[in-house]
Structure formats: C-alpha cells, structure tokens
Amino acid sequence: MTNELDIFVGNTTLIDEDVYRLWLDGYSVNDAVGLRVRSGILEQTGATAGVLQSDTMDHYRTFHMLERLLHTPPKLLHQLVFQIPPSRQALLIERYYAFDEAFVREVLGKKLSKGTKKDLDDISTKTGVTLKSCRRQFDNFKRVFKVVEEMRGSLAGNIQQHFLLSDRLARDYAAVVFFANNRFETGKKKLQYLTFGDLAFCAELMIQNWTPGAVDSQVDDMDVDLDKEFLQDLKELKVLVADKDLLDLHKSLVCTALRGKLSVFPEMEANFKNLSRGLVNIASKLTHTKDVRDLFVDLVEKFIEPCRSDRWPLNDVRLFLNQYSASVHSLDGFRHQALWDRYMVTLRSCLLRMYHD
Amino acid sequence: MPGKLKVKIVAGRHLPVMDRASDLTDAFVEVKFGNTTFKTDVYNKSLNPQWNSEWFKFEVDDEDLQDEPLQITVLDHDTYSANDAIGKVYIDIDPLLYSEAATVISGWFPIYDTIHGIRGEINVVVKVDLFNDLNRFRQSSCGVKFFCTTSIPKCYQAVIIHGFVEELVVNEDPEYQWIDRIRTPRASNEARQRLISLMSGELQRKIGLKVLEMRGNAVVGYLQCFDLEGESGLVVRAIGTACTLDKLSSTAAFLPACNSPSKEMKEIPFNEDPNPNTHSSGPSTPLKNQTYSFSPSKSYSRQSSSSDTDLSLTPKTAPYPQGPRIFLCPSSPSLSSGSPHLKKSCLLSESSLTPHHSSHISPVVLRKSVSFSEELLLAASGMGSGSAGKEGGPFKALLRQQTQSALEQREFPFFTLTAFPPGFLVHVGGVVSARSVKLLDRIHNPDEPETRDAWWAEIRQEIKSHAKALGCHAVVGYSESTSICEEVCILSASGTAAVLNPRFLQDGTVEGCLEPRLSWQPGFFSIGQEENLPAGCGFCHIPYDELNMPFPAHLTYCYSCRKQKVPDVLFTTIDLPTDATVIGKGCLIQARLCRLKKKAQAEANATAISNLLPFMEYEVHTQLMNKLKLKGMNALFGLRIQITVGENMLMGLASATGVYLTALPMPGGIQIAGKTPNDGSYEQHISHMQKKINDTIAKNKELYEINPPEIPEEIIGSPIPEPRQRSRLLRSQSESSDEVIELDLSHGKKDAFVLEIDDTDAMEDVHSLLTDVPPPSGFYSCNTEIMPGINNWTSEIQMFTSVRVSRLSNINLTNQTLNKNFNDLCENLLKSLYFKLRSMIPCCLCHVNFTVSLPEDELIQVTVTAVAITFDKHQAVQTTKTHVEKSLQRASTDNEELLQFPLELCTDSLASHPFSPAKAVSVEKASPLTEGHFRQRSAPACANSTVGVVKMTPLSFIPGAKITKYLGIINMFFIRETTSLREEGGVSGFLHAFIAEVFAMVRAHVAALGGNAVVSYIMKQCVFMENPNKNQAQCLINVSGDAVIFVRESELEIISAQQPVASCQPACSGGEIAT
C-alpha cells in the first residue's frame, strides 16, 4: 500500500527550521530524510522513518510554494495564502537570502550573467555547496542586483526596503552588488586569503566615500558606481611621487615621526618610496576600468605583499599608514589635501583590514 | 423593495500578468447581483490597479438578498479579442442581513479562478441598507441567525429550544447537463459553484422561514451538506436546531436591575453597534423597540413572538430577563392553573402586558416582577425538594409527562446540539442509528425533492422509534450523512436518545410561561435536585424501565448517588456534559473496518450492501467495546460512525472519545477464551496474549490517570442479575427493516469481557487491538469539543487538515489485509500528526474528525481536520517559568475554567449566593501588571504584520479568549481543477495548494466581516478526483463555520478593571451562567 497523496495544511503554516535549512542547502528529500535520521530525531520522538519521510516531503512542498513569494519578500508579508507569524516570516526571508562564505567568494566581483551561472557546476564541486543551493544564492544575488542597480538612495537601504533583510545582511548584499557592478577581481590566487568579510568591509567604505552618493545623496546609481569625477581627480595625486622633492620631503616627515616607534623602521625607510609609489600609482590609474577591476590585486601586490615579506607587524602598518596619510598635510606644495583624505582614509582602513595571513 | 445593496470596488493587488508583451494587465471589474451587472473603468497597465469606483447600487428584495451571492469578476481588458477573466470573488451577504452581525463587509479578497487558483487580491466594500419595513420578517427570513456551533453560542442564552428544522433542495448538476459537453471546464466549474451558492442561500432562507414559524429567531447546530448524486442531481440539505436566543450583551447584561433607564441608555453605544442607523432592524435602535412595544396586537401572534425575542435582545431588558420575558409568550393560552406559582405567573404576565412593559418599564414594576418570580421559585423549589426524597419516582413521571407533551407535538424531537444549557439533559439512553440503502436511478422525479424527503423522513421515523424503545422522547447530538457510489446511496442518521428537561421546550405548556432562564436560579436546581445535583450523574441514569428493557443490559446502582440504576457502559454522540464527573483523562478511540464486496449492479448491489451493513455495525461496536475496555474506561462520547461505500468494498470508521465516568461501574477486563483447550502450546499462546492485554489495560490506566476509588461491593449492592449487555445501541437497516438486537455474548463471568478466539480472524482482531499505540507522552487526543480531564488550556491553537490517499497494491485482497492496510493508514496518519505538532507539547488534539471516502476502486482517502491546543502542565512548566508568566498563565486558565465550566461554578456555590464573584474578581485583579507586560510583548508583533491573523478552530470556543460577537455563518464551496497536474507538483502539490487557498479565502471573508476567528469550523466535503494519465485532477471542497470577534481574556481584564467592581461582579457571573 502506497500513499499517493499525503498532505498536511495548517491554518498557521508550520515551518520546521531544521528542514528549512536542509532545503536551503539543496538536499533532496531522501538525503534530507537521511540526515534527519542521523540527527537522532527518531529516537527523540519515537517516530518511524515513514513518518519522517512524509513530514519532510510536506515541508519541502510548503517551501517550494513559498519560494515564489520569497523572491519578492514584501509579497510574503501581504499574501493571504500562508498565515505565518511575522517573526517566522522574517526568519524565512533572512535564511533564504543568507549565503555561504565559500560560495560568495567564488562569485564576488563576477558578472552576474548566464555565463557565470554555467560555472556554478564547477563552483559547486569546488566549494562542496550543492548545485541547488549555489543556484539559489546566485539567483538571489542577481535578483537583488537587478532590483537595486538603478535605484536612487542608499544601496543597503534600498536592499533592506525591497527585500526586508536584516541590517547586516542588507549591507553584505550591498557589498555583493557593489563588487558585481564594478567587477573587482577577487579570485586571483594571491587574493584567496581574503575573506568575504574583508572585502565587504572594503566595499562598505568605498560605497561610503568613493561613490557619487558620498557627495550628493540624490543622484542615480549613487552607491553602485565609483564617482567618476573623483577617479579623474585622483590623477592629481601623482605629483606626490612624480615630484622628487615632494617625495623626499614626505619620506623624511614620515621617518622623523616614526623613528624608534617601528620595529621594522629600517625596512620601512628602505621601502618608503616603493610603497608610496605603489599607493599613489594605484590611485592615479583608477580611471581605467581594467585597473579598477584589479584594485585589490594591486593593493596586495604593491603594498601588502612587500610589507608582509618584511614581516611588518600589523601595528607597525597602522602607525605607518596613519603617519603616511597625515604627513601629506604638512607638504606645503601639495594642494589636494581633501582629495588625498577621501582616497587615503578609505584605503588605509581597507589595507589594515586586508593585512593578515 | 426592502433592500439596497451597495458595492464599491477599491483596488487590486498582486494581479497576474495578462499581457505578455508589457508584463502588465489592464484590469476592470464586473459586479453582478441577480441579473444586474455594473462595470468599473479599465485601469490600464498595472498589476496593482486603483479603481476607487463609485458605489454600485442594487435595489433588490430580501428574498434575493438571501439567495443570491454577490459575484465580482476581475477581467483583463482586450481591445481586439474577448476580455480574459482573471478570476472571481463570491461574497455571501447574508451576514449583513441580521442585526447583530456584521454591518459592513470590507477588505481584501483573494481573486479565485477554478483553473489557476488564487490570482491576486481585490479590495471591496459591501453594505446593505434594509428599509425600515416591519413586514419584512414575514416575507423572508432575513432576521434569523444561523450558527454552525452545536451548543448555545457563547454570547447568547437560550430562552427556548424549539427543535429540529430540516430542508432539502434539488437541482440538476451542471456537470451532467448536455451543455457541459461544449463548454470549458472553467465555465462548468463556475456554474456549479454558483448553483451551490444559490441553493445554499435558498435552503437557508427556507429553514429560516420554518424557524419563524416555530417562533424562533435562530438556528443552532446548522449543518448543511451537499450530495453529488451524479446523473440524478445535486442535493443540498441541511438540518439544525431552532432556538429563541437572547443576546448577553457583554456589559449591559450585567447592569444591576435598579439602574435608571438613563444610565442604561448610556451603555448602549458602548456595547452595540456604534452606527445603528445602518440597520433599521438593529434591536438596539430605540425606534424599533417602541414600534413593537406599542403594537403587541394579538392577531399577529407569530409576529409578536418574534417581536418579543427582539425585545429581549436589547441590552436594556437583558439585565432582568424576567420582566420582559414573562410576556414572551403572551399568546401561550393554557396557563394550566392549579399550582400556586402558576397563578402568580399569570398575574405577572398580566402586568407585563400593559403598554409600559417594554424597555421603558418603570423600576418599580420591574422590581415587583422580580420579587414575584423569586417567590415563585421558592414555591417551585419547595415542591421539588419534597419529591426528591421519594426516590424521585413520581417526580420523574411528572417530568416525563411534561416532556412528552412538549415533545410529542413535534414530528421529530431531534436536536443537532451536542452540548446543552445546564439542566437541559436529564437522562441519556444511548446511541440510536438508522441506515438505509437507496438506488439513485430509481428516483421517479429526480428534479423534485419529494423522493429524498421521503427517504429521510423514513429514517428519522426509525430513529424516533428507536429512541422510544429506549424510553426516551428526544434525540440529541443528531446528525445525518450519506455515502454515494455510482447509483447506490447509503443514508445514515444517528443520535443519542435522551430525556430532556421540558423547561426549555416551549409550546403552550406550563414551561412556556415559567421562566426558562431561571435555570441559573437556586429554584431551578432544587427542582432538578432529584438527581442532577449530587455529582452530575443524573444523565447516566437509565431512562428506560429496568423490568422491560429494550435489550439485555447489565445494570448497577449509580456509583455516585447510589439511588438510580446505571448501565455498565454508555455510548453517546454528544459532548461530555459539563457537570459530568470524570476520573482521569479521555482519549480518542477508533474502530476501523473494511469489508470486501462483489462488484454488482443496481438491485443486486444494494442488496449486497444491505446484507453487509449489520455485520459491519456489529463488528465496529465490538471493536469499540474492546478498545474501550482496553483503555479501562466505561463511556464513549462524540461517537460518530461513518460507513462508506465503494465499488468493491465497504469501509466503516467509528471515532469517539473514551472516558471514565465516576457514575458508572468500573469496567472489567478482557478475558480471552480459547476454543481448543487441549492443545498445550495454544493454551500457552492464549495465556501470553492474556498477559499482554492485562498489561496494556494497566498501562492505559496509568497513562490516562484512571484511579477510581475502590468501593466495596456491599455498599453499592450487588449488580442486578441481568443478562450482560453489549452496547447501548439500537440500529437497523431499512431494507431489512427488522431491528437487530445485540447478541448476547455473556459467558457467565461477571466482570471480565470475554473474547473468544476460535479462528484466525479472531486472533487477528485481538492482535489489532494491541497494535494501536498510545500517542507519545505530552499528547492527548479526543474527538469532542474539550478533552475530559484537561482544562488549563493556554492560548496557542493550530487547526489543520491532513489528507491521505492510499492505493491498495494487492489485487487479490482479503478482508484481513484490507483491515490491516486501513488500520495502518489511520495509525500512520495519527503518528504523523503527533510528529508534526511535537513543538506544541504538552498539547491535545481536539475535535479530531476523520472522514473516509473511496474515490476509486483501489483508492482509500482519509481526511482529518482537528485542532491542536496547548495546555499548561502545571508541575512540568512551573519550574522553568518566571513568576510573572506563571501568574499570567494561571489567571488565564482560571478564567477559561470559569467560562468553560459554568455549571461547576454555580453548583458549588449555589447554596447561599448563586455564584461566587470572589473568584472571578480575584482572578481579574490578580495580574493587571502582568497584563501590561503581555500586551507590550504582543503589541509589536502585531504591528509588523500587514495581514491580520484569523484563527480557525473546529471548536465552539477559543482558549483564553472570550467571543464578543458572532458575525454570521461562513459557508463556502470551491472547485479547483487542473490540466497540468505534474507541473503543479502532482496530486499532493495540487491539493496542498488548494486547501491552503481555501483556508485563505475563509480567513479573508472573516477578516472582511471584521472578525478575527472562525469557530465551529468544519470541512464538510473534500471530494478529490484524479486522472494522472491525462495530467488532470479536480477537487471540490465545502467548508463552514461561524465568523466571530474574540477578545483575549487578558485584554478583557483591562476593560473590566476600568469599571467599578460592583457592576463587574454580576457581569462575570451572569455571563458564565448563561453559556
């Protein structure tokens, strides 16, 4: 005797958090049943495998029906078919839009297009995240991206408003959108050590300081693109390394201030010009899309790797960067103090965050 | 032209994309009522159109208002081709037609399409202006209230319970009309939906007329069903109990009698509809009161009866019902004088017949009438207590005589109620049932209801005669059902034979004039003291003559009062009376049975079925009895036996709630007897089984906390030496027409119930007895309203429907394998429910309602609807709870108890003061502080939600809450069909989505009426048909319930705390008593 039809419908929709997680993780019903059996639930509840199978199927069917609504979370709040308490609605949405660290690192900065979608197979194999789950996460990214890409106002705010995500998750999505839009390269081997947290941190600072929204809160694409004018202006910083006197003066100011305070002072002194040239050149090249994409690669190559090879402690890096940015204010011949600050404040925080093993 | 229906289409949202090119929709709306149609403008290119239409006005007579549904169709405008329908909304405007229900229907309704399901929502406002035409009530039955609830609804009290009303209408099924060959499935489904909606309206109106004829104002326990007879037609039939109900206005009812009229006036806007003008019929409008009070013309005797019921609905008269109530039956002719109190009541009615009697009655007169009635009560009670001493014999006879006279005038003294006002139920005889097998293709005139009317009349007659055989005049907990397979139809009716207190049954007898409401007065109880009082055992006492019993029975003296005789087991179809004393907890008991039957045609088929029926009933009862014994219990409540007919089998499913009644003797065990005592190993096997059974009984007793005090035999007196009885059930098949009296299986043993094992079948039976596993710890289940032994409910409830369809794989089935399969199906279903709801532990599944159908040859469909309610398991929970929560919980459960068990409270304290307000007040005062906490906690959660929560429950109440208003009956019928079954997730996906949609539509309608819950919800039909090969499926669902507004008890406390304690005290008690 087989059950052709087996359903359970509650006036309040039952949501089993554990099954929801298994569903989100892309397990088939059978795999999910297997995992639940292993969790010891049968012993705890005295249920049979058949009961578990039926229960899992039922939850999967519910989630499947809810998925359409989860694509536009405000609909989930207004719909009448599933009566779900608000706290549960929030949980459903938050979990649905949550993503795996391993997965996001793979697609961060990539174009969210069909081509990438085909690569999901490989990503799935590489990260161990099931293909189904990869698809959901990828589609979430794409959906959020499409909705907020051309919207006015704060990026994270827009995401939160249209997808009803928590503050934290909305900010993460803002980073994903920002990376995807600017196509920052994050996949290179030397960038592998960077976590999503590191990159999201950088993205947030860049959104705050380097986008048109940083100066005018009423422009289109205010948080998604980098401020073209700003990038153009950054060329002016080139004088800091092109003018030999200025470079020397800058170096001496920094060295004087840091003498005796750095454990790696000799190395710093020897490397100052290289490092400074690296940082300033990155700035001046940002007008080219290609160089924008390579921003993180450049930061690692031009600054982090040299410091790391000389075994600078993090604190020394902090002292150096603080002094390095601050000293420019004492350079009388340099007129772009505000520009320098807008560039360097962000860059310094990014570099410090990125400086780890 | 008695009414103007006004409809406004406000907006739509989440509409489907109808134009692929633009991904948008150009929507407009057609509003149709009767033959009139209005249209809105087209709102171009939007999925969220804002029509904001004018008010569409339909001028219609009230007959149409009752019959017709309002039909709203949303369409997509297409310039070049025909407009595409997006979907429809049917709105039943009936709730707007009676006064205390809803005044406006306004809200978001799901737009429903029978092929696509819900497609967006539409915001609609509907109002009805009824003209101030008093004759209205005579033309149609607009004023009659309908309730699905099978007890007196919580905010009303019964003045008179008139009795049975039934009606049946027939029409051609659109699915079987010739036109169906050429129209689309959608058109066919919609025709069917509309037809059933129309027929329901007509049926309700006709029943309403009958109620008015009986001088009632409401139908309680209204149960409407439809029979899909196929070729021969579509039948919609309904039964119910006509009552005269009196509204207990939550605060006004409790005002002290001496309040000046001016003060009462102030209270009116507080409780009643703040906008009474919209309803001229509103009882609270002063205008109406006047009209009636000055025209108590005798010539309109019927009208005057409806007028006084209306009068009594006014808050003003509510506080002291006696005053106005007395003239309730001014037409009651025979105040058969003789006893002193009657004279007084005559006097009373005389005084009340003077023109001032209405709401403007002077306090003096009112008080006078009160004091009169008190005297009257004293006299009555004196009489009652006098007779109480004498074994109650003469009194009983008198009582019976009175009841008889009240009931004999009725064709069918049936009551669909399952719970009764205190004192209503005097004795319970046992279950009576009748079944009849009919051939649908033999109906001479299929389009007319006569044949079916005759069928049902025949069955009802049988029920009535069975009840008589049990020495009972009435049948309570009465219900009817059908099972149809092809051209064969089994009609079934069952109920509980009972003796009722005549006090509630009007009809020109003494009781009509005697104040029925006095039920809560001491006097009433002293009248009933004879046996009701001591321990609530009265209803167990046998109503039949012990020397002339209709069947062999085993009687003992009642274990509570030790005066009257009681049977050893009691089967009933009603809920456990509130005053019944029970030991331990109850549990769900089911008997399940399949019988194979040869496929046959027409007559032969009907004969085969008729021949099988008695055996099935017999076996079902044996199973029930065995399982009851196994649980160590002695009574069944809420018994419902369903016999389902299929192509090649019959299924029987009986569900009931077993309890241990203190009044009945302790059940003996089950003893197994083998037939071949010589075989050693067999003997061993038997003894092994016996041990297992004994262990199970012991375990069950522990599980359900059944530990009755041991009573030495001598005290009770030895059991009356009578042949042992198997069950208190009389049944018959009308085909065979002879009554099957229970077989006597007694083995000479006094206590133990003997099971003979003489073949493998019997062995199987014993095995199957033992395979039923008890629910996991923390779970209880019952099929009655409330679980005997649990009353500390907390507020979490979860109503659900679960459906399973099983295919029988084995072609050469035997009865045994079939039984096992069916048993497993039900058991697994229950196990699944326990598992799914495990997060609610400790909890109880209440009102578990199983329905079996056989949609195809090898398919068995089981549908379950129930509600899971959490309760507070004191010891376990308290340790982990904070102090605040604890006190909160206790407060709410205490209040719940007050509400649920009114009688207990008043019987406790009736000696001096009828009720002890101290308890109620202290509860209310206990936690104003925690109250605040609670509200704070819950408030933000509610604010976040954009869609109001609507609770649904099959019960008549909501734990921890008080129902403040009944908004009207919800009765909805939906069809859903698909031609892309696989794409919609197969049969499970299809039906899951459909049921979720049905819930959503019910909730939306309730919310639009201004309600926040549906009580007495029932899914009456869920007909599912599939054709996987064609990728098609179709499902029909019929649901009903009562839309209500409830207020959390915690919130009520705040309201009542604001009032002076003085007025609050009677308030609480009054409310409780009346339930």
Contacts between the chains, C-beta under 8 A, distances in Angstrom:
chain1	res1	chain2	res2	distance
A	1	B	806	5.2
A	1	B	807	6.8
A	1	B	808	5.7
A	1	B	809	5.8
A	1	B	810	7.9
A	1	B	821	4.7
A	1	B	824	7.1
A	1	B	825	7.2
A	2	B	806	6.8
A	2	B	807	5.5
A	2	B	809	6.4
A	3	B	804	5.7
A	3	B	805	7.0
A	3	B	806	5.4
A	4	B	805	4.6
A	4	B	806	6.7
A	4	B	807	5.2
A	4	B	859	7.0
A	4	B	987	6.1
A	5	B	803	6.4
A	5	B	804	6.5
A	5	B	805	3.9
A	5	B	861	7.8
A	5	B	987	4.5
A	5	B	988	5.2
A	5	B	991	6.2
A	5	B	1024	7.5
A	6	B	803	7.7
A	6	B	804	5.1
A	6	B	805	7.7
A	6	B	988	6.1
A	7	B	802	6.6
A	7	B	803	5.3
A	7	B	804	7.8
A	7	B	988	5.3
A	7	B	991	5.6
A	7	B	992	4.4
A	7	B	995	7.1
A	8	B	800	6.1
A	8	B	801	7.8
A	8	B	802	4.5
A	8	B	832	7.1
A	8	B	833	7.6
A	8	B	836	5.9
A	9	B	800	6.3
A	9	B	801	5.3
A	9	B	802	7.4
A	9	B	992	6.1
A	9	B	995	4.3
A	9	B	996	5.4
A	9	B	999	6.8
A	10	B	798	5.5
A	10	B	799	7.1
A	10	B	800	4.2
A	11	B	798	6.7
A	11	B	799	4.3
A	11	B	800	6.7
A	11	B	951	7.0
A	11	B	952	4.4
A	11	B	999	5.8
A	11	B	1003	7.8
A	12	B	798	5.7
A	13	B	996	7.8
A	14	B	798	7.7
A	14	B	836	6.3
A	45	B	776	6.7
A	45	B	835	5.9
A	45	B	838	5.8
A	46	B	776	5.5
A	47	B	831	6.6
A	47	B	834	7.9
A	47	B	835	4.6
A	48	B	828	7.8
A	48	B	831	6.8
A	50	B	828	6.4
A	51	B	828	6.9
A	51	B	831	5.2
A	51	B	832	5.1
A	51	B	835	5.0
A	52	B	835	7.5
A	54	B	828	7.9
A	54	B	832	5.4
A	55	B	832	6.5
A	55	B	835	5.8
A	55	B	836	5.9
A	57	B	988	7.4
A	58	B	836	7.6
A	58	B	992	7.8
A	61	B	985	6.3
A	61	B	988	6.3
A	61	B	989	5.9
A	61	B	992	5.5
A	62	B	992	7.5
A	64	B	985	6.8
A	64	B	989	7.6
A	65	B	989	7.8
A	65	B	992	7.3
A	65	B	993	6.2
A	65	B	996	7.4
A	75	B	14	6.5
A	77	B	945	7.6
A	77	B	946	5.1
A	77	B	947	7.3
A	78	B	13	7.0
A	78	B	14	7.2
A	78	B	946	5.5
A	78	B	947	6.6
A	79	B	14	7.3
A	79	B	947	7.6
A	80	B	108	6.8
A	80	B	110	5.5
A	80	B	118	7.5
A	80	B	121	6.4
A	80	B	947	6.2
A	80	B	1000	4.4
A	80	B	1003	6.7
A	80	B	1004	5.5
A	81	B	110	7.5
A	81	B	118	6.2
A	81	B	996	5.2
A	81	B	997	5.9
A	81	B	999	7.9
A	81	B	1000	4.5
A	82	B	996	6.5
A	82	B	1000	7.8
A	83	B	947	7.6
A	83	B	949	6.5
A	83	B	950	7.2
A	83	B	999	7.4
A	83	B	1000	7.8
A	83	B	1003	6.7
A	85	B	941	7.1
A	85	B	945	7.6
A	85	B	949	7.7
A	86	B	941	5.7
A	86	B	944	4.1
A	86	B	945	4.8
A	87	B	941	6.8
